[in-house]
Amino acid sequence: MAEYVAGLSYDVLNVSEAAALLRCHPKTLKIKAAEWGVPHRRQGSQLRFSKQQLLEWIQGRETYSSPKLVHMKVTA
């Protein structure tokens, strides 16, 4: 079991959770994550996403619109 370290975020999302945050289908995210440049890591055959990195990625996309991915806006 991982040791808790104060100040570090352990908010790791699976494909379904990340897809909900990005408002896309989990299968689409799994297939397109690398192509779209979505920050992720592979853990065996599974994809894992940092919620903080996803939120930062979305914020960065607000100044760039891609025809392959709907322009997303974060609301706090």
PyMOL Python script that loads the backbone (N, CA, C, O; Angstrom):
from pymol import cmd

cmd.read_pdbstr("""\
ATOM      1  N   MET A   1       0.836  -1.180   0.000  1.00  0.00           N
ATOM      2  CA  MET A   1       0.000   0.000   0.000  1.00  0.00           C
ATOM      3  C   MET A   1       0.882   1.243   0.000  1.00  0.00           C
ATOM      4  O   MET A   1       1.914   1.284   0.669  1.00  0.00           O
ATOM      5  N   ALA A   2       0.460   2.265  -0.764  1.00  0.00           N
ATOM      6  CA  ALA A   2       1.241   3.494  -0.860  1.00  0.00           C
ATOM      7  C   ALA A   2       1.179   4.274   0.443  1.00  0.00           C
ATOM      8  O   ALA A   2       0.160   4.309   1.132  1.00  0.00           O
ATOM      9  N   GLU A   3       2.296   4.889   0.751  1.00  0.00           N
ATOM     10  CA  GLU A   3       2.370   5.703   1.967  1.00  0.00           C
ATOM     11  C   GLU A   3       1.840   7.094   1.663  1.00  0.00           C
ATOM     12  O   GLU A   3       2.152   7.663   0.617  1.00  0.00           O
ATOM     13  N   TYR A   4       1.043   7.647   2.568  1.00  0.00           N
ATOM     14  CA  TYR A   4       0.500   8.990   2.395  1.00  0.00           C
ATOM     15  C   TYR A   4       1.595  10.013   2.619  1.00  0.00           C
ATOM     16  O   TYR A   4       2.322   9.943   3.610  1.00  0.00           O
ATOM     17  N   VAL A   5       1.717  10.961   1.706  1.00  0.00           N
ATOM     18  CA  VAL A   5       2.691  12.035   1.839  1.00  0.00           C
ATOM     19  C   VAL A   5       1.925  13.353   1.798  1.00  0.00           C
ATOM     20  O   VAL A   5       1.234  13.644   0.822  1.00  0.00           O
ATOM     21  N   ALA A   6       2.047  14.140   2.849  1.00  0.00           N
ATOM     22  CA  ALA A   6       1.326  15.420   2.938  1.00  0.00           C
ATOM     23  C   ALA A   6       1.695  16.321   1.770  1.00  0.00           C
ATOM     24  O   ALA A   6       2.863  16.427   1.399  1.00  0.00           O
ATOM     25  N   GLY A   7       0.696  16.963   1.198  1.00  0.00           N
ATOM     26  CA  GLY A   7       0.919  17.907   0.113  1.00  0.00           C
ATOM     27  C   GLY A   7       0.846  17.308  -1.280  1.00  0.00           C
ATOM     28  O   GLY A   7       0.761  18.043  -2.263  1.00  0.00           O
ATOM     29  N   LEU A   8       0.879  15.982  -1.381  1.00  0.00           N
ATOM     30  CA  LEU A   8       0.768  15.346  -2.689  1.00  0.00           C
ATOM     31  C   LEU A   8      -0.680  14.979  -2.957  1.00  0.00           C
ATOM     32  O   LEU A   8      -1.406  14.559  -2.056  1.00  0.00           O
ATOM     33  N   SER A   9      -1.093  15.143  -4.212  1.00  0.00           N
ATOM     34  CA  SER A   9      -2.462  14.808  -4.593  1.00  0.00           C
ATOM     35  C   SER A   9      -2.513  13.359  -5.079  1.00  0.00           C
ATOM     36  O   SER A   9      -1.719  12.956  -5.929  1.00  0.00           O
ATOM     37  N   TYR A  10      -3.429  12.598  -4.547  1.00  0.00           N
ATOM     38  CA  TYR A  10      -3.612  11.219  -4.971  1.00  0.00           C
ATOM     39  C   TYR A  10      -4.888  11.077  -5.779  1.00  0.00           C
ATOM     40  O   TYR A  10      -5.530  10.027  -5.767  1.00  0.00           O
ATOM     41  N   ASP A  11      -5.246  12.132  -6.475  1.00  0.00           N
ATOM     42  CA  ASP A  11      -6.479  12.154  -7.227  1.00  0.00           C
ATOM     43  C   ASP A  11      -6.233  11.572  -8.617  1.00  0.00           C
ATOM     44  O   ASP A  11      -6.113  12.309  -9.595  1.00  0.00           O
ATOM     45  N   VAL A  12      -6.160  10.255  -8.695  1.00  0.00           N
ATOM     46  CA  VAL A  12      -5.920   9.561  -9.951  1.00  0.00           C
ATOM     47  C   VAL A  12      -7.249   9.016 -10.453  1.00  0.00           C
ATOM     48  O   VAL A  12      -7.997   8.374  -9.714  1.00  0.00           O
ATOM     49  N   LEU A  13      -7.528   9.287 -11.730  1.00  0.00           N
ATOM     50  CA  LEU A  13      -8.793   8.885 -12.330  1.00  0.00           C
ATOM     51  C   LEU A  13      -8.594   7.724 -13.291  1.00  0.00           C
ATOM     52  O   LEU A  13      -7.552   7.608 -13.936  1.00  0.00           O
ATOM     53  N   ASN A  14      -9.605   6.867 -13.378  1.00  0.00           N
ATOM     54  CA  ASN A  14      -9.595   5.820 -14.398  1.00  0.00           C
ATOM     55  C   ASN A  14     -10.220   6.391 -15.672  1.00  0.00           C
ATOM     56  O   ASN A  14     -10.593   7.564 -15.703  1.00  0.00           O
ATOM     57  N   VAL A  15     -10.338   5.586 -16.710  1.00  0.00           N
ATOM     58  CA  VAL A  15     -10.853   6.062 -18.002  1.00  0.00           C
ATOM     59  C   VAL A  15     -12.276   6.600 -17.873  1.00  0.00           C
ATOM     60  O   VAL A  15     -12.584   7.654 -18.430  1.00  0.00           O
ATOM     61  N   SER A  16     -13.133   5.909 -17.161  1.00  0.00           N
ATOM     62  CA  SER A  16     -14.525   6.353 -17.027  1.00  0.00           C
ATOM     63  C   SER A  16     -14.627   7.693 -16.308  1.00  0.00           C
ATOM     64  O   SER A  16     -15.396   8.564 -16.715  1.00  0.00           O
ATOM     65  N   GLU A  17     -13.850   7.856 -15.240  1.00  0.00           N
ATOM     66  CA  GLU A  17     -13.874   9.111 -14.479  1.00  0.00           C
ATOM     67  C   GLU A  17     -13.313  10.268 -15.301  1.00  0.00           C
ATOM     68  O   GLU A  17     -13.860  11.371 -15.291  1.00  0.00           O
ATOM     69  N   ALA A  18     -12.214  10.004 -16.013  1.00  0.00           N
ATOM     70  CA  ALA A  18     -11.610  11.047 -16.850  1.00  0.00           C
ATOM     71  C   ALA A  18     -12.539  11.421 -18.002  1.00  0.00           C
ATOM     72  O   ALA A  18     -12.660  12.596 -18.348  1.00  0.00           O
ATOM     73  N   ALA A  19     -13.192  10.430 -18.592  1.00  0.00           N
ATOM     74  CA  ALA A  19     -14.123  10.693 -19.690  1.00  0.00           C
ATOM     75  C   ALA A  19     -15.291  11.553 -19.212  1.00  0.00           C
ATOM     76  O   ALA A  19     -15.750  12.434 -19.940  1.00  0.00           O
ATOM     77  N   ALA A  20     -15.765  11.308 -18.018  1.00  0.00           N
ATOM     78  CA  ALA A  20     -16.849  12.124 -17.465  1.00  0.00           C
ATOM     79  C   ALA A  20     -16.382  13.568 -17.304  1.00  0.00           C
ATOM     80  O   ALA A  20     -17.129  14.498 -17.607  1.00  0.00           O
ATOM     81  N   LEU A  21     -15.159  13.759 -16.830  1.00  0.00           N
ATOM     82  CA  LEU A  21     -14.613  15.103 -16.660  1.00  0.00           C
ATOM     83  C   LEU A  21     -14.472  15.801 -18.015  1.00  0.00           C
ATOM     84  O   LEU A  21     -14.736  16.998 -18.135  1.00  0.00           O
ATOM     85  N   LEU A  22     -14.057  15.046 -19.031  1.00  0.00           N
ATOM     86  CA  LEU A  22     -13.839  15.606 -20.366  1.00  0.00           C
ATOM     87  C   LEU A  22     -15.098  15.600 -21.236  1.00  0.00           C
ATOM     88  O   LEU A  22     -15.104  16.126 -22.349  1.00  0.00           O
ATOM     89  N   ARG A  23     -16.152  15.001 -20.710  1.00  0.00           N
ATOM     90  CA  ARG A  23     -17.436  14.913 -21.419  1.00  0.00           C
ATOM     91  C   ARG A  23     -17.314  14.212 -22.768  1.00  0.00           C
ATOM     92  O   ARG A  23     -17.745  14.721 -23.802  1.00  0.00           O
ATOM     93  N   CYS A  24     -16.714  13.029 -22.717  1.00  0.00           N
ATOM     94  CA  CYS A  24     -16.648  12.187 -23.908  1.00  0.00           C
ATOM     95  C   CYS A  24     -16.879  10.742 -23.470  1.00  0.00           C
ATOM     96  O   CYS A  24     -16.902  10.445 -22.275  1.00  0.00           O
ATOM     97  N   HIS A  25     -17.047   9.867 -24.420  1.00  0.00           N
ATOM     98  CA  HIS A  25     -17.281   8.457 -24.107  1.00  0.00           C
ATOM     99  C   HIS A  25     -15.957   7.812 -23.682  1.00  0.00           C
ATOM    100  O   HIS A  25     -14.913   8.110 -24.261  1.00  0.00           O
ATOM    101  N   PRO A  26     -15.991   6.932 -22.675  1.00  0.00           N
ATOM    102  CA  PRO A  26     -14.759   6.273 -22.214  1.00  0.00           C
ATOM    103  C   PRO A  26     -14.002   5.544 -23.329  1.00  0.00           C
ATOM    104  O   PRO A  26     -12.773   5.596 -23.368  1.00  0.00           O
ATOM    105  N   LYS A  27     -14.714   4.866 -24.236  1.00  0.00           N
ATOM    106  CA  LYS A  27     -14.034   4.157 -25.330  1.00  0.00           C
ATOM    107  C   LYS A  27     -13.323   5.143 -26.250  1.00  0.00           C
ATOM    108  O   LYS A  27     -12.220   4.871 -26.724  1.00  0.00           O
ATOM    109  N   THR A  28     -13.955   6.288 -26.501  1.00  0.00           N
ATOM    110  CA  THR A  28     -13.339   7.310 -27.339  1.00  0.00           C
ATOM    111  C   THR A  28     -12.069   7.831 -26.680  1.00  0.00           C
ATOM    112  O   THR A  28     -11.045   7.985 -27.345  1.00  0.00           O
ATOM    113  N   LEU A  29     -12.124   8.103 -25.388  1.00  0.00           N
ATOM    114  CA  LEU A  29     -10.951   8.597 -24.671  1.00  0.00           C
ATOM    115  C   LEU A  29      -9.830   7.569 -24.701  1.00  0.00           C
ATOM    116  O   LEU A  29      -8.672   7.929 -24.917  1.00  0.00           O
ATOM    117  N   LYS A  30     -10.144   6.327 -24.493  1.00  0.00           N
ATOM    118  CA  LYS A  30      -9.129   5.276 -24.481  1.00  0.00           C
ATOM    119  C   LYS A  30      -8.419   5.186 -25.833  1.00  0.00           C
ATOM    120  O   LYS A  30      -7.207   4.978 -25.894  1.00  0.00           O
ATOM    121  N   ILE A  31      -9.175   5.343 -26.901  1.00  0.00           N
ATOM    122  CA  ILE A  31      -8.612   5.247 -28.254  1.00  0.00           C
ATOM    123  C   ILE A  31      -7.853   6.515 -28.637  1.00  0.00           C
ATOM    124  O   ILE A  31      -6.800   6.435 -29.271  1.00  0.00           O
ATOM    125  N   LYS A  32      -8.368   7.673 -28.265  1.00  0.00           N
ATOM    126  CA  LYS A  32      -7.843   8.945 -28.753  1.00  0.00           C
ATOM    127  C   LYS A  32      -6.933   9.704 -27.788  1.00  0.00           C
ATOM    128  O   LYS A  32      -6.416  10.758 -28.159  1.00  0.00           O
ATOM    129  N   ALA A  33      -6.716   9.217 -26.574  1.00  0.00           N
ATOM    130  CA  ALA A  33      -5.947   9.963 -25.568  1.00  0.00           C
ATOM    131  C   ALA A  33      -4.596  10.441 -26.095  1.00  0.00           C
ATOM    132  O   ALA A  33      -4.266  11.618 -25.953  1.00  0.00           O
ATOM    133  N   ALA A  34      -3.826   9.568 -26.688  1.00  0.00           N
ATOM    134  CA  ALA A  34      -2.505   9.952 -27.188  1.00  0.00           C
ATOM    135  C   ALA A  34      -2.613  10.916 -28.363  1.00  0.00           C
ATOM    136  O   ALA A  34      -1.872  11.896 -28.429  1.00  0.00           O
ATOM    137  N   GLU A  35      -3.528  10.647 -29.288  1.00  0.00           N
ATOM    138  CA  GLU A  35      -3.701  11.507 -30.468  1.00  0.00           C
ATOM    139  C   GLU A  35      -4.099  12.927 -30.069  1.00  0.00           C
ATOM    140  O   GLU A  35      -3.613  13.898 -30.649  1.00  0.00           O
ATOM    141  N   TRP A  36      -4.982  13.043 -29.080  1.00  0.00           N
ATOM    142  CA  TRP A  36      -5.448  14.348 -28.622  1.00  0.00           C
ATOM    143  C   TRP A  36      -4.446  15.046 -27.715  1.00  0.00           C
ATOM    144  O   TRP A  36      -4.574  16.243 -27.457  1.00  0.00           O
ATOM    145  N   GLY A  37      -3.455  14.317 -27.232  1.00  0.00           N
ATOM    146  CA  GLY A  37      -2.473  14.913 -26.329  1.00  0.00           C
ATOM    147  C   GLY A  37      -2.948  14.992 -24.889  1.00  0.00           C
ATOM    148  O   GLY A  37      -2.444  15.797 -24.107  1.00  0.00           O
ATOM    149  N   VAL A  38      -3.916  14.156 -24.539  1.00  0.00           N
ATOM    150  CA  VAL A  38      -4.436  14.127 -23.173  1.00  0.00           C
ATOM    151  C   VAL A  38      -3.365  13.523 -22.260  1.00  0.00           C
ATOM    152  O   VAL A  38      -2.900  12.413 -22.522  1.00  0.00           O
ATOM    153  N   PRO A  39      -2.962  14.230 -21.188  1.00  0.00           N
ATOM    154  CA  PRO A  39      -1.937  13.682 -20.295  1.00  0.00           C
ATOM    155  C   PRO A  39      -2.451  12.428 -19.579  1.00  0.00           C
ATOM    156  O   PRO A  39      -3.495  12.455 -18.927  1.00  0.00           O
ATOM    157  N   HIS A  40      -1.706  11.340 -19.711  1.00  0.00           N
ATOM    158  CA  HIS A  40      -2.104  10.075 -19.096  1.00  0.00           C
ATOM    159  C   HIS A  40      -0.883   9.188 -18.914  1.00  0.00           C
ATOM    160  O   HIS A  40       0.195   9.467 -19.438  1.00  0.00           O
ATOM    161  N   ARG A  41      -1.075   8.128 -18.171  1.00  0.00           N
ATOM    162  CA  ARG A  41      -0.040   7.104 -17.979  1.00  0.00           C
ATOM    163  C   ARG A  41      -0.689   5.741 -18.153  1.00  0.00           C
ATOM    164  O   ARG A  41      -1.880   5.561 -17.897  1.00  0.00           O
ATOM    165  N   ARG A  42       0.100   4.809 -18.584  1.00  0.00           N
ATOM    166  CA  ARG A  42      -0.371   3.427 -18.691  1.00  0.00           C
ATOM    167  C   ARG A  42       0.067   2.675 -17.446  1.00  0.00           C
ATOM    168  O   ARG A  42       1.211   2.778 -17.004  1.00  0.00           O
ATOM    169  N   GLN A  43      -0.859   1.927 -16.900  1.00  0.00           N
ATOM    170  CA  GLN A  43      -0.557   1.046 -15.776  1.00  0.00           C
ATOM    171  C   GLN A  43      -0.975  -0.339 -16.244  1.00  0.00           C
ATOM    172  O   GLN A  43      -2.128  -0.743 -16.090  1.00  0.00           O
ATOM    173  N   GLY A  44      -0.021  -1.056 -16.816  1.00  0.00           N
ATOM    174  CA  GLY A  44      -0.357  -2.314 -17.478  1.00  0.00           C
ATOM    175  C   GLY A  44      -1.162  -1.994 -18.732  1.00  0.00           C
ATOM    176  O   GLY A  44      -0.704  -1.242 -19.592  1.00  0.00           O
ATOM    177  N   SER A  45      -2.350  -2.558 -18.836  1.00  0.00           N
ATOM    178  CA  SER A  45      -3.213  -2.271 -19.986  1.00  0.00           C
ATOM    179  C   SER A  45      -4.217  -1.162 -19.693  1.00  0.00           C
ATOM    180  O   SER A  45      -5.034  -0.814 -20.546  1.00  0.00           O
ATOM    181  N   GLN A  46      -4.153  -0.611 -18.489  1.00  0.00           N
ATOM    182  CA  GLN A  46      -5.104   0.427 -18.073  1.00  0.00           C
ATOM    183  C   GLN A  46      -4.502   1.828 -18.226  1.00  0.00           C
ATOM    184  O   GLN A  46      -3.295   2.018 -18.075  1.00  0.00           O
ATOM    185  N   LEU A  47      -5.358   2.797 -18.527  1.00  0.00           N
ATOM    186  CA  LEU A  47      -4.941   4.193 -18.562  1.00  0.00           C
ATOM    187  C   LEU A  47      -5.303   4.837 -17.239  1.00  0.00           C
ATOM    188  O   LEU A  47      -6.351   4.544 -16.663  1.00  0.00           O
ATOM    189  N   ARG A  48      -4.438   5.715 -16.759  1.00  0.00           N
ATOM    190  CA  ARG A  48      -4.682   6.466 -15.536  1.00  0.00           C
ATOM    191  C   ARG A  48      -4.443   7.943 -15.830  1.00  0.00           C
ATOM    192  O   ARG A  48      -3.552   8.289 -16.606  1.00  0.00           O
ATOM    193  N   PHE A  49      -5.234   8.805 -15.213  1.00  0.00           N
ATOM    194  CA  PHE A  49      -5.192  10.238 -15.460  1.00  0.00           C
ATOM    195  C   PHE A  49      -5.106  10.977 -14.132  1.00  0.00           C
ATOM    196  O   PHE A  49      -5.774  10.610 -13.165  1.00  0.00           O
ATOM    197  N   SER A  50      -4.284  12.017 -14.087  1.00  0.00           N
ATOM    198  CA  SER A  50      -4.224  12.902 -12.930  1.00  0.00           C
ATOM    199  C   SER A  50      -5.301  13.966 -13.125  1.00  0.00           C
ATOM    200  O   SER A  50      -5.314  14.652 -14.147  1.00  0.00           O
ATOM    201  N   LYS A  51      -6.195  14.107 -12.164  1.00  0.00           N
ATOM    202  CA  LYS A  51      -7.255  15.110 -12.280  1.00  0.00           C
ATOM    203  C   LYS A  51      -6.653  16.498 -12.444  1.00  0.00           C
ATOM    204  O   LYS A  51      -7.120  17.278 -13.274  1.00  0.00           O
ATOM    205  N   GLN A  52      -5.624  16.818 -11.666  1.00  0.00           N
ATOM    206  CA  GLN A  52      -4.979  18.132 -11.745  1.00  0.00           C
ATOM    207  C   GLN A  52      -4.398  18.369 -13.135  1.00  0.00           C
ATOM    208  O   GLN A  52      -4.573  19.449 -13.698  1.00  0.00           O
ATOM    209  N   GLN A  53      -3.708  17.373 -13.696  1.00  0.00           N
ATOM    210  CA  GLN A  53      -3.131  17.528 -15.030  1.00  0.00           C
ATOM    211  C   GLN A  53      -4.217  17.682 -16.089  1.00  0.00           C
ATOM    212  O   GLN A  53      -4.052  18.450 -17.036  1.00  0.00           O
ATOM    213  N   LEU A  54      -5.322  16.960 -15.938  1.00  0.00           N
ATOM    214  CA  LEU A  54      -6.425  17.099 -16.891  1.00  0.00           C
ATOM    215  C   LEU A  54      -7.019  18.504 -16.841  1.00  0.00           C
ATOM    216  O   LEU A  54      -7.293  19.102 -17.881  1.00  0.00           O
ATOM    217  N   LEU A  55      -7.218  19.028 -15.639  1.00  0.00           N
ATOM    218  CA  LEU A  55      -7.765  20.378 -15.504  1.00  0.00           C
ATOM    219  C   LEU A  55      -6.820  21.417 -16.120  1.00  0.00           C
ATOM    220  O   LEU A  55      -7.275  22.357 -16.772  1.00  0.00           O
ATOM    221  N   GLU A  56      -5.521  21.254 -15.917  1.00  0.00           N
ATOM    222  CA  GLU A  56      -4.542  22.163 -16.512  1.00  0.00           C
ATOM    223  C   GLU A  56      -4.547  22.032 -18.030  1.00  0.00           C
ATOM    224  O   GLU A  56      -4.428  23.029 -18.741  1.00  0.00           O
ATOM    225  N   TRP A  57      -4.683  20.808 -18.528  1.00  0.00           N
ATOM    226  CA  TRP A  57      -4.731  20.561 -19.970  1.00  0.00           C
ATOM    227  C   TRP A  57      -5.958  21.242 -20.583  1.00  0.00           C
ATOM    228  O   TRP A  57      -5.864  21.860 -21.643  1.00  0.00           O
ATOM    229  N   ILE A  58      -7.100  21.126 -19.916  1.00  0.00           N
ATOM    230  CA  ILE A  58      -8.322  21.767 -20.403  1.00  0.00           C
ATOM    231  C   ILE A  58      -8.134  23.281 -20.430  1.00  0.00           C
ATOM    232  O   ILE A  58      -8.497  23.931 -21.410  1.00  0.00           O
ATOM    233  N   GLN A  59      -7.576  23.844 -19.373  1.00  0.00           N
ATOM    234  CA  GLN A  59      -7.342  25.294 -19.312  1.00  0.00           C
ATOM    235  C   GLN A  59      -6.460  25.740 -20.475  1.00  0.00           C
ATOM    236  O   GLN A  59      -6.714  26.781 -21.080  1.00  0.00           O
ATOM    237  N   GLY A  60      -5.428  24.963 -20.790  1.00  0.00           N
ATOM    238  CA  GLY A  60      -4.530  25.285 -21.903  1.00  0.00           C
ATOM    239  C   GLY A  60      -5.227  25.232 -23.245  1.00  0.00           C
ATOM    240  O   GLY A  60      -4.844  25.947 -24.171  1.00  0.00           O
ATOM    241  N   ARG A  61      -6.237  24.401 -23.365  1.00  0.00           N
ATOM    242  CA  ARG A  61      -6.971  24.271 -24.623  1.00  0.00           C
ATOM    243  C   ARG A  61      -7.921  25.432 -24.860  1.00  0.00           C
ATOM    244  O   ARG A  61      -8.415  25.603 -25.975  1.00  0.00           O
ATOM    245  N   GLU A  62      -8.184  26.223 -23.850  1.00  0.00           N
ATOM    246  CA  GLU A  62      -9.114  27.343 -24.015  1.00  0.00           C
ATOM    247  C   GLU A  62      -8.588  28.367 -25.024  1.00  0.00           C
ATOM    248  O   GLU A  62      -9.369  29.137 -25.583  1.00  0.00           O
ATOM    249  N   THR A  63      -7.275  28.381 -25.260  1.00  0.00           N
ATOM    250  CA  THR A  63      -6.714  29.315 -26.225  1.00  0.00           C
ATOM    251  C   THR A  63      -6.441  28.657 -27.569  1.00  0.00           C
ATOM    252  O   THR A  63      -5.962  29.314 -28.493  1.00  0.00           O
ATOM    253  N   TYR A  64      -6.742  27.358 -27.689  1.00  0.00           N
ATOM    254  CA  TYR A  64      -6.495  26.618 -28.924  1.00  0.00           C
ATOM    255  C   TYR A  64      -7.692  25.738 -29.210  1.00  0.00           C
ATOM    256  O   TYR A  64      -8.132  24.986 -28.340  1.00  0.00           O
ATOM    257  N   SER A  65      -8.213  25.820 -30.398  1.00  0.00           N
ATOM    258  CA  SER A  65      -9.375  25.004 -30.759  1.00  0.00           C
ATOM    259  C   SER A  65      -8.944  23.962 -31.776  1.00  0.00           C
ATOM    260  O   SER A  65      -8.381  24.304 -32.816  1.00  0.00           O
ATOM    261  N   SER A  66      -9.199  22.716 -31.491  1.00  0.00           N
ATOM    262  CA  SER A  66      -8.859  21.619 -32.381  1.00  0.00           C
ATOM    263  C   SER A  66     -10.119  21.081 -33.044  1.00  0.00           C
ATOM    264  O   SER A  66     -11.139  20.917 -32.375  1.00  0.00           O
ATOM    265  N   PRO A  67     -10.074  20.803 -34.342  1.00  0.00           N
ATOM    266  CA  PRO A  67     -11.253  20.241 -34.998  1.00  0.00           C
ATOM    267  C   PRO A  67     -11.555  18.824 -34.525  1.00  0.00           C
ATOM    268  O   PRO A  67     -12.673  18.340 -34.705  1.00  0.00           O
ATOM    269  N   LYS A  68     -10.562  18.141 -33.914  1.00  0.00           N
ATOM    270  CA  LYS A  68     -10.766  16.767 -33.466  1.00  0.00           C
ATOM    271  C   LYS A  68     -11.351  16.682 -32.065  1.00  0.00           C
ATOM    272  O   LYS A  68     -11.822  15.621 -31.655  1.00  0.00           O
ATOM    273  N   LEU A  69     -11.326  17.775 -31.334  1.00  0.00           N
ATOM    274  CA  LEU A  69     -11.811  17.753 -29.965  1.00  0.00           C
ATOM    275  C   LEU A  69     -12.611  19.013 -29.703  1.00  0.00           C
ATOM    276  O   LEU A  69     -12.146  20.118 -29.982  1.00  0.00           O
ATOM    277  N   VAL A  70     -13.785  18.857 -29.181  1.00  0.00           N
ATOM    278  CA  VAL A  70     -14.642  19.995 -28.905  1.00  0.00           C
ATOM    279  C   VAL A  70     -13.966  20.928 -27.913  1.00  0.00           C
ATOM    280  O   VAL A  70     -13.385  20.478 -26.925  1.00  0.00           O
ATOM    281  N   HIS A  71     -14.041  22.217 -28.175  1.00  0.00           N
ATOM    282  CA  HIS A  71     -13.479  23.235 -27.283  1.00  0.00           C
ATOM    283  C   HIS A  71     -14.147  23.115 -25.916  1.00  0.00           C
ATOM    284  O   HIS A  71     -15.369  23.220 -25.813  1.00  0.00           O
ATOM    285  N   MET A  72     -13.362  22.898 -24.879  1.00  0.00           N
ATOM    286  CA  MET A  72     -13.900  22.679 -23.545  1.00  0.00           C
ATOM    287  C   MET A  72     -13.588  23.845 -22.631  1.00  0.00           C
ATOM    288  O   MET A  72     -12.536  24.472 -22.756  1.00  0.00           O
ATOM    289  N   LYS A  73     -14.474  24.132 -21.732  1.00  0.00           N
ATOM    290  CA  LYS A  73     -14.269  25.200 -20.758  1.00  0.00           C
ATOM    291  C   LYS A  73     -14.513  24.639 -19.371  1.00  0.00           C
ATOM    292  O   LYS A  73     -15.496  23.933 -19.145  1.00  0.00           O
ATOM    293  N   VAL A  74     -13.621  24.949 -18.440  1.00  0.00           N
ATOM    294  CA  VAL A  74     -13.751  24.479 -17.060  1.00  0.00           C
ATOM    295  C   VAL A  74     -14.554  25.494 -16.275  1.00  0.00           C
ATOM    296  O   VAL A  74     -14.296  26.696 -16.338  1.00  0.00           O
ATOM    297  N   THR A  75     -15.522  25.002 -15.543  1.00  0.00           N
ATOM    298  CA  THR A  75     -16.279  25.861 -14.626  1.00  0.00           C
ATOM    299  C   THR A  75     -16.042  25.370 -13.225  1.00  0.00           C
ATOM    300  O   THR A  75     -16.225  24.189 -12.930  1.00  0.00           O
ATOM    301  N   ALA A  76     -15.643  26.259 -12.376  1.00  0.00           N
ATOM    302  CA  ALA A  76     -15.320  25.859 -10.996  1.00  0.00           C
ATOM    303  C   ALA A  76     -16.512  25.938 -10.103  1.00  0.00           C
ATOM    304  O   ALA A  76     -16.414  25.637  -8.914  1.00  0.00           O
TER     305      ALA A  76
END
""", "prot")
cmd.dss("prot")
cmd.show_as("cartoon", "prot")
cmd.util.cbc("prot")
cmd.orient("prot")
